[in-house]
Amino acid sequence: MAPQERRGLEIRPGLILPEEELSLSFTHAGGPGGQNVNKVATRATLRFCVADSRVLSEADRSRLMERLKSRLTRTGEIVLHASSHREQHRNGREARARLVKILVAALAEKKTRRSTRPTRGSRERRLAEKRRRAEKKRLRGGGEARGD
């Protein structure tokens, strides 16, 4: 186990989830494994309780609860399963990496949209096209001009 994994998961500088707040368990899994598939528990299940975390600030907690509400259990827990590898430790690492990715994405600040104005050239092109379209429709008149 790497030193970083022993002390916890680093989400961003200054925010490290301690191991005590993560629950990693292993169960039997389908998928690759050959003869071992029914004998060895390789599927990793990682649980992290957002609602009870001591390291999250109140702002971070509320942001996670809001943005991840479809992924959280009723108790405010995020549960991830990983079973794509044949080894426990690789599935455990994959589950941890996915948790980090999900939390980083949910904690990221949304960029505010800056309103922009159309350029002079784009306005002129739009108006020129509008005039061409109006002229084309005017010429469809069928002989006599209407509107008299």
C-alpha positions, 0 to 999 in steps of 0.5 A: 500500500502506498504511503498516501493510501495509508493516511487517506485519500487526497481529494485536493490539496488540504482535503484528505479523507482519512481511512477511518471514514472509508469502508472497503469490503470484498464480496464474490463477483461475476466476470473474469476469474476462471476457476477462482470466480466462485471461491475468491472475494474480489469485488470491492465495495467502497463506502463513504458517508458524506453526511457524517464526514468530519473532514468536509467543511459545511459548504463542501458537504452541502455541495456534495449532498446537492450534486451527488443526491442521485448517487447517495443512499438515504443515510448520505453514503456514496457506495461504489463497486469495482469488479473489473479486475481479478485481484482484490487490491486492483479492484480496491484501487479502482474503487478509490480512484473512482471515488476521488474522481467523483468527489473532485468533479462534484466539488469543482467550482462551476464557471460563471458564464460571461455574456458576450456581444456579437461582433460587428462582422457577424451582425452585418452578415446576419443582416445581409443574409436577412435582406437576401432572404427577404428579396428572394421571397419578394420575387416569388410574388407571381407577377404582380406586386401585392399590397395595393 
